[in-house]
Amino acid sequence: MDKINLLIIVNIISLFISLFLAFFLFTLKTKYKTSNLLFAVFLLLNAIDVSEPLFNMMVDGPSNLGMFKSTFVFLQIPIFYLYIISVCYADFKLKPKYLLHLLPYLIVNLILLPRFYTVDAASKMSFIQNRQSMIEFQFIHILIHFQIVIYMITVFRVLRKSKKLYLENFAGKSVSSYNWLFQFTIVLTILYLVALLKNILKFSDYPHISEWLKIGLLVSSLFVFCWYLFKALNNPDIFRNIDSKLRLVSELVSEENSREQSTIAEQKHNEELVKLRKYMVEKKPFLNPSLTIQDVSNEIEIPVRDLSLLINHQIGQHFYDFVNTYRIENAIEILKDQTKNRVTILEILYQVGFNSKSSFNTAFKKHTGITPTSYRKNL
């Protein structure tokens, strides 16, 4: 089987799966419809992008439709960026301001208008054949590189801030969910960088390498998208915890530092700290696997802002780690209790407020330096 036939077969399979997954997301009944819609659009744009070999078989020579189709690549990363925001923030809504993300796509099509879209077939062919010297193509290549770098940096910043807000305000579901979304973004970034290398080689003296890279991208992107959707659809609630109006503790601390500190304020912090610790020991709210800082705030009647500063700044722990400390101490008490030596590690972790073995093991090792199983054996 030659390289061209292999490319067509892989292309057909890739196109079919992308369209199938997009259709599935469009028709899936869920309360998170916006996120699914955005990812479905992302998959459709990817399907259009990878359909180039099939399109070239059906269309003879350069055409307006072919060029217009190729510019859809400028919509892929903005859509992915909006998708990331939608899964990180519970209050995300599509707004007119997001239309600004269409600007690169519109600019590219406008600059192609005079010397490609509005000319005859012969001029189009000449334009493509001399593309390396055409200023339009040089500008497009620079713009796509710039767009990928800017958007990916922005996506990583969104993920970093969301994870930090989660740690400062929640002690429920495992923070590992943000970690694998971060990993997915890294993999996607690598795929885009390889795609850029493919395009560079396409216009060089090594076009055959570009074709093999294209096959590799088609296959790898399929596996990546299927893996991500499998994870996301099996964990539909993992990201819907953050309110975009929440502020980082570092921002609150800056405000506090700008105010005059007093002995009264210090005394107030100490009283609130005693109240908080007493509540954690006596009421054991950490046993609730979905505990939030808002829940604690309501119970001990300390404003969320003050409580967040108290835990994250005064104590020096994220709310997530602060609550887990009490959970681990409770787990240690159970492990030390000889009357409960038949209780399994799995039963203990659920009993003290954790909801996954991995998050329990990570927190336990962070607190004691060893795993729960090793701790029990050393007793």
C-alpha positions as CSV (number, residue, x, y, z in Angstrom):
1,M,0.0,0.0,0.0
2,D,1.6,3.3,-1.1
3,K,1.7,6.4,1.0
4,I,-1.2,8.2,-0.8
5,N,-3.6,5.4,-0.3
6,L,-2.6,5.1,3.4
7,L,-3.3,8.8,3.8
8,I,-6.7,8.6,2.2
9,I,-7.7,5.6,4.4
10,V,-6.5,7.3,7.6
11,N,-8.2,10.5,6.5
12,I,-11.6,8.7,5.9
13,I,-11.4,7.0,9.3
14,S,-10.4,10.3,11.1
15,L,-13.1,12.2,9.3
16,F,-15.8,9.7,10.2
17,I,-14.8,9.5,13.9
18,S,-14.6,13.3,14.3
19,L,-18.0,13.8,12.7
20,F,-19.5,11.0,14.8
21,L,-18.2,12.4,18.0
22,A,-19.4,15.9,17.1
23,F,-22.9,14.6,16.3
24,F,-22.9,12.7,19.6
25,L,-22.0,15.9,21.5
26,F,-24.6,18.0,19.6
27,T,-27.4,15.5,20.4
28,L,-26.3,14.6,24.0
29,K,-28.9,15.7,26.6
30,T,-27.0,17.4,29.4
31,K,-27.2,20.6,31.4
32,Y,-23.7,21.4,30.2
33,K,-24.8,22.0,26.7
34,T,-22.6,25.1,26.0
35,S,-19.4,23.2,26.7
36,N,-20.4,20.2,24.6
37,L,-21.5,22.5,21.8
38,L,-18.1,24.3,21.8
39,F,-16.1,21.1,21.8
40,A,-18.4,19.7,19.0
41,V,-17.6,22.8,16.9
42,F,-13.9,22.3,17.6
43,L,-14.2,18.7,16.3
44,L,-16.1,19.8,13.2
45,L,-13.4,22.4,12.5
46,N,-10.8,19.7,12.9
47,A,-12.8,17.4,10.6
48,I,-12.8,20.1,7.9
49,D,-9.1,20.6,8.4
50,V,-8.2,17.0,8.0
51,S,-10.5,16.5,5.0
52,E,-7.9,18.2,2.7
53,P,-6.7,15.0,0.9
54,L,-10.3,14.0,0.1
55,F,-11.2,17.5,-0.9
56,N,-8.3,17.7,-3.3
57,M,-9.4,14.4,-4.9
58,M,-12.8,15.9,-5.7
59,V,-11.7,19.4,-6.8
60,D,-9.3,20.0,-9.6
61,G,-6.9,22.9,-8.8
62,P,-7.1,25.8,-6.4
63,S,-10.6,27.1,-5.6
64,N,-12.3,29.7,-3.4
65,L,-14.0,27.0,-1.4
66,G,-10.7,25.2,-0.9
67,M,-8.9,28.4,0.3
68,F,-11.9,29.4,2.5
69,K,-11.9,25.9,4.0
70,S,-8.2,26.1,4.9
71,T,-8.7,29.4,6.8
72,F,-10.9,27.6,9.3
73,V,-7.7,26.7,11.1
74,F,-7.9,30.3,12.5
75,L,-11.1,29.4,14.3
76,Q,-9.9,26.1,16.0
77,I,-7.8,27.6,18.8
78,P,-10.2,30.4,19.7
79,I,-13.0,27.8,20.0
80,F,-10.8,25.6,22.1
81,Y,-10.0,28.6,24.4
82,L,-13.7,29.3,24.9
83,Y,-14.3,25.6,25.6
84,I,-11.6,25.7,28.4
85,I,-13.3,28.7,30.0
86,S,-16.7,27.0,29.8
87,V,-15.5,23.9,31.6
88,C,-13.5,25.8,34.2
89,Y,-16.2,28.4,35.2
90,A,-19.7,27.5,36.3
91,D,-21.2,30.8,35.2
92,F,-19.8,30.9,31.7
93,K,-22.1,32.2,29.0
94,L,-21.5,33.0,25.3
95,K,-21.4,36.8,24.9
96,P,-21.2,39.2,21.9
97,K,-17.7,40.2,23.0
98,Y,-16.4,36.7,22.1
99,L,-17.0,37.6,18.5
100,L,-13.7,39.4,18.7
101,H,-12.0,36.0,18.5
102,L,-13.1,35.9,14.8
103,L,-10.8,38.8,13.9
104,P,-7.8,36.7,12.7
105,Y,-10.1,34.6,10.6
106,L,-11.7,37.6,9.0
107,I,-8.4,39.4,8.5
108,V,-6.9,36.5,6.7
109,N,-9.9,36.2,4.3
110,L,-9.8,39.9,3.6
111,I,-6.2,40.0,2.6
112,L,-6.8,37.0,0.3
113,L,-9.7,38.8,-1.4
114,P,-7.8,41.0,-4.0
115,R,-5.3,38.4,-5.4
116,F,-7.1,35.1,-4.9
117,Y,-10.9,35.2,-4.2
118,T,-11.7,37.7,-6.9
119,V,-9.4,36.5,-9.7
120,D,-9.7,33.9,-12.4
121,A,-8.5,30.2,-12.2
122,A,-5.2,30.9,-13.9
123,S,-4.4,33.7,-11.5
124,K,-5.3,31.4,-8.6
125,M,-2.9,28.7,-9.9
126,S,-0.1,31.3,-10.2
127,F,-0.8,32.6,-6.7
128,I,-0.5,29.0,-5.3
129,Q,2.6,28.1,-7.3
130,N,4.4,31.3,-6.2
131,R,3.1,31.1,-2.6
132,Q,6.5,31.3,-1.1
133,S,7.1,34.8,-2.5
134,M,3.5,36.0,-1.8
135,I,3.3,38.4,1.1
136,E,-0.2,37.2,1.9
137,F,1.1,33.7,2.6
138,Q,4.0,35.0,4.6
139,F,1.6,37.1,6.7
140,I,-0.7,34.1,7.2
141,H,2.1,31.9,8.4
142,I,3.3,34.5,10.9
143,L,-0.2,35.1,12.1
144,I,-1.0,31.4,12.7
145,H,2.2,31.0,14.7
146,F,1.4,34.1,16.7
147,Q,-2.1,33.0,17.3
148,I,-1.1,29.5,18.6
149,V,1.4,30.9,21.0
150,I,-0.9,33.6,22.4
151,Y,-3.9,31.4,22.8
152,M,-2.0,28.5,24.3
153,I,-0.3,30.7,26.9
154,T,-3.7,32.2,27.7
155,V,-5.3,28.7,28.1
156,F,-2.5,27.6,30.5
157,R,-3.0,30.8,32.5
158,V,-6.8,30.1,32.8
159,L,-6.1,26.6,33.9
160,R,-3.5,27.7,36.5
161,K,-5.8,30.3,37.9
162,S,-8.8,27.9,38.0
163,K,-6.8,25.3,39.8
164,K,-5.6,27.8,42.4
165,L,-9.2,29.1,42.9
166,Y,-10.3,25.5,43.4
167,L,-7.6,24.8,46.0
168,E,-8.5,28.0,47.8
169,N,-12.2,27.5,48.0
170,F,-13.1,23.8,47.6
171,A,-12.2,20.5,49.3
172,G,-14.4,18.2,47.3
173,K,-13.6,16.5,44.0
174,S,-10.0,15.6,43.2
175,V,-7.8,18.4,41.8
176,S,-6.4,15.8,39.5
177,S,-9.2,16.6,37.1
178,Y,-7.5,19.9,36.3
179,N,-4.2,18.1,36.0
180,W,-5.4,15.9,33.1
181,L,-7.1,18.9,31.4
182,F,-3.7,20.6,31.7
183,Q,-2.1,17.5,30.2
184,F,-4.6,17.4,27.3
185,T,-3.8,21.0,26.5
186,I,0.0,20.2,26.5
187,V,-0.7,17.3,24.1
188,L,-2.8,19.5,21.9
189,T,-0.1,22.2,21.9
190,I,2.4,19.6,20.7
191,L,0.0,18.5,17.9
192,Y,-0.3,22.1,16.7
193,L,3.4,22.6,16.8
194,V,3.9,19.5,14.7
195,A,1.2,20.7,12.3
196,L,3.1,24.0,11.9
197,L,6.3,22.0,11.2
198,K,4.4,20.0,8.6
199,N,3.3,23.1,6.8
200,I,6.8,24.5,6.8
201,L,8.2,21.3,5.3
202,K,5.4,21.3,2.8
203,F,6.9,24.3,1.2
204,S,10.5,23.2,1.5
205,D,12.7,20.6,-0.2
206,Y,11.2,17.8,2.0
207,P,7.5,17.6,1.1
208,H,7.5,13.8,1.7
209,I,8.3,14.3,5.4
210,S,5.3,16.6,5.5
211,E,3.0,13.8,4.2
212,W,4.2,11.4,6.8
213,L,3.7,14.0,9.5
214,K,0.2,14.5,8.2
215,I,-0.6,10.8,8.7
216,G,0.9,10.8,12.1
217,L,-1.1,13.8,13.1
218,L,-4.4,12.3,11.9
219,V,-3.8,9.1,13.9
220,S,-2.5,10.8,17.1
221,S,-5.2,13.4,17.1
222,L,-7.9,10.7,16.9
223,F,-6.6,8.9,19.9
224,V,-6.2,12.1,21.9
225,F,-9.8,13.3,21.2
226,C,-11.3,9.9,21.9
227,W,-9.3,9.7,25.1
228,Y,-10.4,13.2,26.2
229,L,-14.0,12.7,25.4
230,F,-14.1,9.3,27.2
231,K,-12.7,11.0,30.4
232,A,-14.9,14.1,30.2
233,L,-18.1,12.1,29.5
234,N,-17.4,9.7,32.3
235,N,-16.8,12.6,34.7
236,P,-19.4,15.2,33.6
237,D,-19.2,17.3,36.8
238,I,-15.5,17.5,37.4
239,F,-14.9,21.1,36.3
240,R,-18.2,22.9,37.2
241,N,-17.1,24.3,40.5
242,I,-15.5,27.7,40.0
243,D,-17.3,31.0,39.9
244,S,-15.4,33.4,37.7
245,K,-16.2,36.2,40.2
246,L,-14.0,34.5,42.8
247,R,-10.8,36.3,43.5
248,L,-7.4,34.9,44.3
249,V,-6.1,35.3,47.8
250,S,-3.0,37.1,46.5
251,E,-5.3,39.8,45.2
252,L,-7.1,40.0,48.6
253,V,-3.8,40.2,50.4
254,S,-2.7,43.1,48.3
255,E,-5.8,44.9,49.3
256,E,-5.2,44.1,53.0
257,N,-1.6,45.3,52.8
258,S,-2.8,48.6,51.5
259,R,-4.9,49.1,54.6
260,E,-3.6,50.2,57.9
261,Q,-3.0,47.1,60.1
262,S,-4.0,47.3,63.8
263,T,-3.8,45.4,67.0
264,I,-7.6,45.0,66.9
265,A,-7.4,43.4,63.4
266,E,-4.7,41.0,64.7
267,Q,-6.9,40.1,67.7
268,K,-9.9,39.5,65.4
269,H,-7.8,37.1,63.3
270,N,-6.8,35.1,66.4
271,E,-10.4,34.9,67.6
272,E,-11.6,33.7,64.2
273,L,-8.8,31.1,64.0
274,V,-9.8,29.7,67.4
275,K,-13.4,29.6,66.2
276,L,-12.5,27.9,63.0
277,R,-10.3,25.2,64.6
278,K,-12.9,24.5,67.3
279,Y,-15.6,24.1,64.6
280,M,-13.4,21.7,62.5
281,V,-12.7,19.5,65.6
282,E,-16.1,19.5,67.1
283,K,-18.4,19.4,64.1
284,K,-16.1,17.5,61.7
285,P,-17.4,19.2,58.5
286,F,-14.5,17.7,56.6
287,L,-16.4,14.4,56.5
288,N,-18.5,16.0,53.8
289,P,-16.7,15.1,50.5
290,S,-18.1,18.2,48.8
291,L,-17.3,20.7,51.5
292,T,-16.7,24.3,50.3
293,I,-15.4,27.4,52.0
294,Q,-18.9,28.9,51.6
295,D,-20.3,26.0,53.7
296,V,-17.8,26.7,56.5
297,S,-18.4,30.4,56.2
298,N,-22.2,30.0,56.7
299,E,-21.7,27.8,59.7
300,I,-19.2,29.8,61.7
301,E,-20.5,33.2,60.4
302,I,-17.2,34.5,59.1
303,P,-17.4,36.2,55.7
304,V,-16.0,34.1,52.9
305,R,-13.4,36.8,52.1
306,D,-12.1,36.9,55.7
307,L,-12.2,33.2,56.0
308,S,-10.2,32.8,52.8
309,L,-7.6,35.2,54.0
310,L,-7.5,33.4,57.3
311,I,-6.9,30.0,55.9
312,N,-4.8,30.7,52.8
313,H,-2.8,33.6,54.1
314,Q,-2.7,33.5,58.0
315,I,-2.5,29.6,58.2
316,G,-0.5,29.4,55.0
317,Q,-2.6,26.5,53.4
318,H,-5.0,26.2,50.6
319,F,-8.5,25.5,51.8
320,Y,-8.2,22.1,50.0
321,D,-5.0,21.2,52.0
322,F,-6.4,22.7,55.2
323,V,-9.5,20.4,55.1
324,N,-7.4,17.4,53.9
325,T,-5.2,17.8,57.0
326,Y,-8.2,17.1,59.2
327,R,-9.3,14.2,57.0
328,I,-5.8,12.6,57.3
329,E,-5.6,13.1,61.1
330,N,-9.0,11.4,61.3
331,A,-7.8,8.6,59.1
332,I,-4.7,8.2,61.3
333,E,-6.9,7.8,64.3
334,I,-8.8,5.0,62.6
335,L,-5.6,3.3,61.5
336,K,-4.3,3.4,65.1
337,D,-7.5,1.9,66.5
338,Q,-6.8,-1.8,67.0
339,T,-10.5,-2.5,67.1
340,K,-10.8,-1.3,63.5
341,N,-7.8,-3.2,62.0
342,R,-10.2,-5.0,59.6
343,V,-11.5,-1.8,58.1
344,T,-9.9,-1.5,54.6
345,I,-8.0,1.6,53.4
346,L,-10.8,2.1,50.8
347,E,-13.4,2.2,53.5
348,I,-11.4,4.6,55.6
349,L,-10.8,7.1,52.8
350,Y,-14.6,7.3,52.1
351,Q,-15.3,7.5,55.8
352,V,-13.1,10.5,56.4
353,G,-14.3,12.5,53.4
354,F,-12.2,11.6,50.4
355,N,-13.8,10.4,47.2
356,S,-10.9,8.8,45.4
357,K,-8.0,6.5,46.4
358,S,-5.4,8.6,44.4
359,S,-6.3,11.9,46.2
360,F,-6.3,10.1,49.6
361,N,-2.9,8.5,49.0
362,T,-1.4,11.8,47.7
363,A,-2.7,13.8,50.7
364,F,-1.7,11.1,53.2
365,K,1.9,10.9,51.8
366,K,2.1,14.7,51.8
367,H,1.1,14.7,55.5
368,T,3.1,11.7,56.8
369,G,5.7,11.0,54.2
370,I,4.5,7.5,53.6
371,T,1.4,5.7,52.1
372,P,-1.6,4.6,54.2
373,T,-0.7,1.0,53.7
374,S,2.9,1.5,54.8
375,Y,1.7,3.5,57.8
376,R,-0.6,0.6,58.9
377,K,2.2,-1.9,58.5
378,N,4.6,0.2,60.7
379,L,2.1,0.4,63.6
